[in-house]
């Protein structure tokens, strides 16, 4: 059985593994290109969700998650 991978899961992984803001910027540039079906609103929503998730981790001081 073939499973379809969510494109947003891929975006989240790419953003979390990016080493710099430039890497994230390049990902966004590719996703907003003329051949992409993503809209700017969808990308902003996705980035907002990632930022919210990371903010909660930071506020709860769950730094152990990143240091394992």
Secondary structure, DSSP 4 states (H G I P E B T S, - for coil): ---PPPHHHHHHHHHHH-SSHHHHHHHHHHHTSTT----HHHHHHHHHHHHHHHHHHHHTT-GGGTT-
